[in-house]
Amino acid sequence: MTSTILKAAILIVSDTASQNPATDTTGNVLREVFSSDGRDQWEVIKTKIVPDNYNQIQDAVTKWTDRGVNLIVTSGGTGFAVNDSTPEAILPLLHKQAPGLIHGMLAASLAITPFALMARPVAGVRDKTLIITLPGSSKGAKENLLAVLVLLPHACLQAAGADSRALHAGGVKKLERDAGIARDAAGSDGSGHHHHHSHGHHSHGGHSVPVAHTSKHSHHKSNDPREMPSRRYRSSPYPMVSVSDATELIAANTPAPFKFRAQVDENLVGCILAEDVGAPESVPAFRASIVDGYAIIVSPDAPSPKGIFPVVAVSHAKPGEIPQLKPGQVARITTGAPLPTGATSVVMVEDTVLASTTETGEEKGVEILTNKVKPGENVREIGSDVKAGDIILKKGDEVTAVGGELGLLASVGKMEVLVYDQPIVGVLSTGDEIVPHNKPEDLGLGEVRDCNRPTIVAALKGWGFQVVDLGITRDTPGALEETLRAAFLRVDAIVTTGGVSMGELDLLKPTIERSLGGTIHFGRVNMKPGKPTTFATVPHKNPSTGTQTSKLVFALPGNPASAIVTLHLFVLPALRRILNINPPGLPRVLVTLDHDIVPDPVRPEFHRALVEVREGSMYARSTGGQRSSRVGSLKGANALLCLPASKELRIKGSLVDALLIGRVGGQAE
């Protein structure tokens, strides 16, 4: 095959995406297919979004064909909806039709779902450009494009006017090798004779059906649940990634924080501020007394008045009019009450005695016993706590249950603030063997109590996240798919445990990839415990708004220690990143080993440990046996020791890194 780089253009046909391009996910999916599966033969030079409009579709396509684009793929408008008109817009533009490509796409999709027959694809050539219409869903578009992608360079080169005889020199086997198509004995008629495209110079005719690559493992790495166990992988097809690479992949595919305005009330607790908050008014808003006593007038260049003075007014800590104070007068005042106009200071009640009363027993005169009161003494000036315009809380601050942040916002009259939307997290256990942890009956043979789900739910709630308990689902493809689809309507991220290993009933990866059209970003991590940890994103269209989003799926191993370790290492930082909390990861400290530890010789280990402070330094000791199924290794643990793979003993007194997962205490001396 020639090394020529072919130019491709992508046309998204969608009324919704044309009004809000952020709702489109298919464009990125198709670009990724060209990049990762196109064997370095494609350059996507144009991407455009148009509404379901006949004229706009035709206008975009004809402009690209006039400019010599090799391939145009459209996505959307190929169904039976009233506005679906892509096939009708494309068909009149074609000079040649390509029914073989249509057949190949339909055959590939039909192997996945009978609803593939509801599509109305069109394919053909206009001038020197090949045009193919794909479904609107990112999953369907990806499946259809992958079904024919390896054949498209050959078709595009011919359409562009390449020498057909030179292209076919070497026969169909060379064409297949160049295209990366692997054939086995089942692909031959037994005589060595192959049917292929007739290009005018062959003496035999006929057309073979393009290889339906979506029914093989050329892009789906997960096992096909419909295959017999003997046809499935004996080892994982997913490359092993490092913990740091896994963390970066999660960060790259975690949606940006969403902001909204929230009312300042008790429901604000736990929210993270998305902007600096300024005070709209000063606190206090008036000059106020900080003691019970008497408001007086003090000259700045003379001692304060001493002697007997008439009490002409009373100022309580409640709204009201207070007459102006004149020299030689005092006003009784309570803590927090506003000073009368003209008053400069407050003398404490302890520095006075009652001099006289009225007939009704009210104060008439008081004697001030000191002349050392200074101007401004015992007075809280306007804005002395907070001045109007001051920044009182910073972007990224959390509104805690302690009450300080909420009280500060309320004190300055702040009605609402911009905060990051908290992700809602669903927690799901998978497996026919899993039963509720509180099942009163004795366990049957093979049954296992579900300790992962309540543990993870409690941890997530303890971290302040909203949690939906999704229960336990069975080991059947339909049940798992139904549970996940329903959950995506309620949550932003799902944490599952179990179903990610290599067993024939480990269905999570194939369900995500094959049934939900998701992308598995990694399926194995080089770590102990937690090697089968999987992270995926699944496209989701909001049925109410029509907006496209990505749902996060953290598929954690079923062994309890593995599940909790990976929850801390991968899930918590991702959720904190959605809230724009920095740094999102666990605190890292240097600790001294209290005893010898044998590291794993093959994989980096996250060893459960108890860290405590003694004599100003941090010391760590293991929680005991570290088998991944041993939930007891988490009892009392407040840290994960980061032990690189090694055959050498880590001796007592060695310094190692530790990630803190809980509070660190001290030991009394």
N, C-alpha and C positions, 0 to 999 in steps of 0.2 A: 504494500500500500504506500502511496506517495506520502511524503512528509509535509505536504501542503497544509497550512492551517486554514480551515474552513470557517466562514463567517456565518453566525447564527443570530437570529433576532427572535424575541419572545413578545407576543402580544397577549395581554390579559384582557379578556372581555368580561366586564362585570359592572353593573350599575352601582353597586355598593362601593367597590374599590375605586371607581372613577371619581367618586365624591370624597372618599377618604382612603388614599393610597396605603395608609398604615394597616388597613384591614387585609391587605393581600399578603398571603404567605406562599402562594404557588410560584410566583416569580423567583423567589429565593430557592425554592426546592428544585426548580428546573435548572437554574444556573448551577446549583450544586451537582446535579446529575451530569451536566456537560463537563464540569470540572473534574469530578471524581471518577466517572465511568466513561468519559469520552476519549480515553487513551491519548490525551494531549493533542487531539486533532481539531478542537473547536475553540473559537473565540466568540463569546457572546458580546456583540457590539451594540445592540440596541435592546431596550426593554421599554414597553409602553403599555399604558392602561387606557382602555376606551370603554364606554358604556355599551350595552346591548343594542347597538344602533347599526343598521345595515350599511349606511353610507360611510360612517366613521371607520367601521371595520375594513371596508374596501379601500378607503382612502389610505389607511396606514399600510395595508399589504401592498398596494400598487406602488407606493412611494419606495418601499424597501426593495421590491423586485426591480424597479427601475434603477436602483443603485447597485445592483449586482450582488445582493445578499445570497448566500448559498442555500440557506435553510431558514424557513419561517415556521415556528410552532405557535399556534394559538391555544389558549386555555379558557374554557368557559363558553356558554351559549350553545352547547351541543345536545341539550336535553329536550324535553317536551314542554317546558314552561312557555307561557304566552310570548315572552320577549326573547326566547332563545332563537337566534337567527344566524349564528355563525356559519353553519353549513350552507345556508341559502346565500349568504354574502360571498363565500369563498368559491362555491362551485362554478358560477359564471366566469370567474377569472382564470380558470384552469385551461391550459391548452392540451394537457395530457392528464389522464387520471391514473392513480396507482392503487388499484383494488387489492393487490397483494399485501401492501402495508396495512391497509384497513383490516384485512382478514387476520393478519398477524397480531395487531393490537387487540382486536376483539377476542381472539383465541386465548391470548395471554390473560386478559382480564376475566374471561369466562372461567378460567381455571381457578379463580379466586372467589368470584361471586356471580350468580346468575343475573344480577342487576346490570352487569356489563352490557347486556343486550339492549338496555335502555338508551345507550349512547348512539349518536348519529355522526360518526366520524367521517371526514372527507380528507383525501390525500391526492396530490398530483403536482404537476409542474406548470409554472407560468414563466415563459421565457426561459431563463437559466436558473430559476429558483424553485426548489422543492418546498411545498407547503403541506403541513400536517395539522389537523385540528385535534386537540386533546380535551379531555373532560375538565370541568372547572375545579373539582376538588384536587388538592395537592397530592393526595394519595393516588387517585385515579390517573392524574396527569403523569405522575412519576412512573407508575406501572406501565402505562401505554408507551411512554418515551423509551423506557428501558427495554421494552419488548422488541423495538426495531432499531435502537441506537447504533448497534454494531454494523448494520446494513446501510445506514444513511450516508457515510462518506463515499461509498461506492456509487450510490444513486446520485449524490450531489455532483461528483466529478463527471459522471456521464452527462447529467443535465447541463453542466457548464461547458460541454463540448470537448471533453478529453477523448483521446484516441481509444475507441472501444476495444480494438484488437490488442493494443498494447496493454490495456487494463486487464485483459483476460488471458494474457500469456501465462502459461503455467497451469491453467485449468482451475476448476472449482476448488480443488483442495488448497491451492495457494491462496485463492480468494478467502477461503474460510480461515486459513492460518493468519493471513493479514488482518482479518476482521476480529481475530481472537475467539473464533467459534470452535469449541472442542467437540469433535464427533467421535462416537464410539461405534461398535459393531451394529448396534441397533439403528444407527442412522444410515446404514448401507443396505442395498437390496440384495446383498450377498454375491453379486456378480462383479462388483467393482464399478458399476455404472451408476452415476448420480444424475438425477434430474435437477436442472437448474434453469435460471432465466435464459430465454432465447433472446439473443442480441443481434440477430440478423445473419451472423457468420457461422452459427452452429447449424449442423445438419439435423439436429433433433430439437424438438420444441418442448413446450410444457413449462409449468411454473411450480416450484416447490413452495410450501408454506414457510414464511420466516420463522426462525427458531423462537419459541415462546419463552424468553429468558426469565420472565417473572415466575414461572412455575419451577425453576431450578434455584440453585443457591448462588446465582451470579451476583445478586445484590442483597437479597435477604440472607443474613448470616444465621438467623435462628432456624431451628428445626421446623419442618412442616408437620404440624400435629396429625395430618392425614396419613403420613407415611408410616409404614410398619417400623417397629423399633430397630429392625435389622438395617433399615435404610437411613438411619439417623447418624449424626456425628458421634464418633467414639471419643473425641476430645473437643474442647471448646474452639470454635472458629474465631472467637474474639481475641484480638491482640491484647497482651498484658500491658497495662499502662501503669506508670508510677503514680504514687499518691499526689505528687505535685501536679502532674499532667492531668489527673482526674479532677483536681480542684480547679485548674484553669479551664477545663472543658465545661464544668458546671458554671463557673463564673461567666464564660462567654455565652452560655445559652440560658442564663437566668434573666427574665424580663426586667426592664428598667423599673425603678420605683414609680408607683402611681400616687399622685397627690390629690387631696381633696380638702375642703374646708369643713372643720368640725366645730360644733358648739363647745363652749367652755363649760363643762359640767362634769359630774362624776364619771361619765362614760369616756372621758378623755384619758383616764389613767391607763398607762401602758403604751400610749401613742408616742411616736417620734416626730418632733417638729421638723417641717420641711423648709422653714425659713426663719431668719432672725425675727424676733418679736419685739417691737417697740412699744413703749408705754404711751397710750393716748392721753393720759392725764397724770398729774403729779400726785404723789402720796407723801405726806398728807396734802389735801387740797386746800387747807386753811392752817393758820397758826394755831397749834393745839398745846394744851398743858400736858406735861408728863407726870404730874403729881396732883393730889388733892391739896388745895390751899387757897390763896387769894391772889388775884391778878392785881399788879401794882404798876406804877410808872416810875422808872428809875432813870435818872440822868446819867449820861456817860461820863461826866466829869465831876460827879459828887457822890457821896455815900447814899445808899438806898434809904428811903424814908423809914424812920423808927418812931413808934409812939402809937396813939390811939387814932383810928380812922373810921369813918362811917362806911358801912357796907351798903352800896347803892344798887347792886344787881347780883343776880345769881346766874352762872353759866353751867348748864348740865351737858352731858355728852349726848345731846339729841338736838335735832334741827330747831332753830328758833331765832328770833331777833334779840340782840343784846345791845343795850344802849351804850353810847360812847363813854369811855372812862376819862375823867378829868383829874388833873393833879390834886392830891389831897384826898382822893377817893380810892376804895378797893372794891373788888367784886369777888364774891365766893365762886370758886371754880372746881370742877371735878376732873379727874384724869381723863384725857382724851377730848375734853370739851374745847370749843373755840375760844380764843382770847377776845375780849372786847376790843373794839377799835381804840387805839391810843395806848393800850397796855403794852409794856415792854418785857415784863418778867412775871414770875409766879413765886411767891414765898410759900414754903411748905407749911401745912397746918400745924406741924410740930413746933414751928417757930413763932406761934401766935397764942394768945389767950383771949377768951371772951371778955369783952369790956362791959357790954350792956345789951339788953334785949328790949323788944317792943312789948306792948301789953298782951299780945298774942303769943309771946314766947319766941319770936323770930330774932335772929341776930340783928342788932342795931349798930353796934360798934365792936371792933376787935383791936387788940393791942399787938403790934408787931414788935418782937423782942430783939431783932437783929437789924443791923444796918450794912451787912456784908453781901446782900443780894446784888448780883451784877446784871447789866442789861442782857436779855436773852436767856437768863438762867431758868431752867426747868420749862423751856419752851421748845416744842418741835416745830421747826420752821417749814414753810411750804416747800415741798419737793426734797426735804432732807432725807427721806427714805428713797424715793424714786422721783426723778425729774421727768416731766413730759418730754417724750422723744428719746429717752434713754433706752438702750437695748437691754431688756430684762432677761431674755432667754435666747440661746443661740440655736441655729440650725443644727439638728442632730441631737439636741437635748431630749431626754425622755421625761415624760410626765409620770412621776412615780406615785405609788400609793402612800408615800410618806406625807404628801400633802403640800410640800413647799412650792412646787411649780404651779399647781392648781390655785393655791392661795394667792400667789403673786399675780397670776393672770386675772383672777377675780378682783384683786385690790385695785388694779388700774383700770377696771371697767372694760377689759377685753372680752368681746362677745364671741368671737370665733377665731381659730388659728388654722394655718395650713399644715397638714400632717401627711405622713406617708400611710397609704392604705395597708392595713395589716393583712398578710396572706392568711387564707383559711386553709388548713391542712387536714386532709383525710388520712386515716390510719386503717390499714386493711391487713388481715392475716389470710394466708392462702394455704390450702391443703386439706385433703379428705381426712387426714389423721388428726387435725386440730379440733379440739373441743373447748368450749368456754372454760376459763380457769375456775369458775365457781360452780361447775357441774357437781351436783350433790352425790350422784351415783359413783360407784367404783368405775375406774377406767376399764374399757374393753381392751382386748389384745391389739396393740399397735396405736392406741389413742394417746395423744399428747395434750396436756393442758396448755392453753394459750397464755404464756407469760409475756410474750413480746408486745402484744397490743396494749394491755393496760400499762405496761412499763413505758412504752413510747408515748402514749396519750398523756400520762402523768408528766413525763419530761417536757413535752411540748407545752403543756399548760403551765408548768413551772417556769418556763422561759417566756411566758406571756403571750403565746400564740392562740388563736382561735382553732379549735380542733373539732372535727367531725369523726365520730367512731363509725367506721364502715363495716365493722363486724368481721365475719369469717366467710370466705367464699370457697366453693368446691373446686376440685381439680378437673374441670371440664372447660373447653375453650369457650362455649357459649355462656356459661355462668360467669366466667371471669370477664369476658368482654362486656356483658350486660351490666355487671357491677361497676366497671370502670367508666362506661359511658354515662351511667346515671350519676356517678360521683363527680364527673367533670362539670355537671350542671350546678354543683354545690361548692366545689373547692377549687383552689388555685394550684395546689400541689398534693400529691398522694405519696405516702410512705407505705410500702408493702414489705412484708417479710415472708420469705420462703418462695419457692418456685423459680429460682434463678440458676439452679445448677444444671446438670446434664441428664437428669432422669427423664423418662418418657412422659411423666406427668408434670414436669417443670415447664409451665405453659406461659409464663409471664412475657418472656422475650418474644415468642412468636405472636402472642396476642397483640402486643404493642406494635410490632413491625407489620404483621400481615393483616390484622383485622382493623386496627385503629389508624394505620398509616403513619405511625410515629417513627422517630429516628432514635436509634440506640447510639448514644455518643461514646459509651464504653460499656463493656460487659465483663471485664475482669480487671482487678487491680492487684498490683504486686505488693501485697501486704499480708500480715498475719495478726489477728484474724480478719476475715472479710474479703477474701479473694473473689468470690462471685458477685460482689457489689456491682450493680448496674444503674446507669443513669440514662434517662430518655426524656424526650419532649414529644408531645402529641398535639397536633393542630386541633383546635376546637373553635367552632363557630357558635357564637351566642345566639340562641334561637329568638331572643327578643329584639336584640339590636342589629344582628347580622355581622357584628364585628368579629374578626379572626384574632385569636389569641393562641398562645402555646401553654399547655399544661405541663408541669414538671412531674416526673415520676422517679422516685428514688426506690429502687427495688433492692432491698437489703437481704442479706442471707438469713436463713431461718434459725440458725443457731443463736441462742440469746446473747452470748458475749459478742459475737460478730455483729449482730444487729445494733446493739447499744454503742459499740465502739464506732461503727460507721455512721450512726446517727449523729454523734458528736463531731466526727471529722468532716462529714460531707453535707448533711442536712442542715444542721444549725447554721454554719456559715452562709449557706445559700439563702435561708430565710432571713437572716440578719442583713444580707446584702440587699434584699428586696426592700428592707426598711432603711437602707442607706446608713447602716451602723458601721462605723469604722473604728478599729479593724474588725472585720466580720468573724475571724477565726478565733480559736482558743488561745488564751495567754500561754506563752512559752517561757519556762524558767529553767535554770540550771540547778540540778539536785545532786546530792552525794548518796551513793548506794550504801545502805545499812548492811548489806550482805552480798555474797557472790550471786550472779545471775548468768544463766547459760542462754545466750541469744539463739535465735533460729539461724541455721547455717545458710538458708536459701532465700528467705524473704525478710524484708524489714518488719520488725515486730512492734506492736503497740501494746506494751505490757501493763496490765492493770496494777496499780500500786497505790499505796497510802503515803502521802507527803505531809510532813509536819515540820514546824520550825523549832529548832533547838539552838540556843546560844547564838542567835542571829543568822543561822544558816538553815537551808532546807535539806532535809534528809528523806530518803524514800526507801520503802520496803515493799516487797511483792505481796499481793493478796493471796498468793498460793498458786495451785495448779491453774494453768492458762488455757486448758482445752476450750475450743470455741463454743462447745455446748454447755460448759460449766458456768451457769448463771451466778454461782456463788463467788466467782472471781471478781464480780462487780460489787459485792458487799463491802462497804466501807471505802471503796476506791474513790479517790478524788483527783487522780492523775493517770495519764498514759505515758509510760516511759518510751521514748523514741529510740529503739535499739536497731541500728543497721544490721543487715545480715552479716554474720561472722561465725567462724569456727572457734574463735578465741573467747575465753571466759571473761566476763566483765566482773572484776574483783571488787570486793568490799572497799569502799573509799573512792571508787571511780566517780568522775563527774559525767553525768548524762543529761540530755535535754528531756524535759517533761512538759506535756500539755495538760494544763489544769482543767478538770471537768467539774470541780466542786470546791468548796471553801477549804482553806488550809488553816489548821489549828496549830497550837503550840503545846509543848509539854512542860508541865511545871517542874522547876528545878528544886 
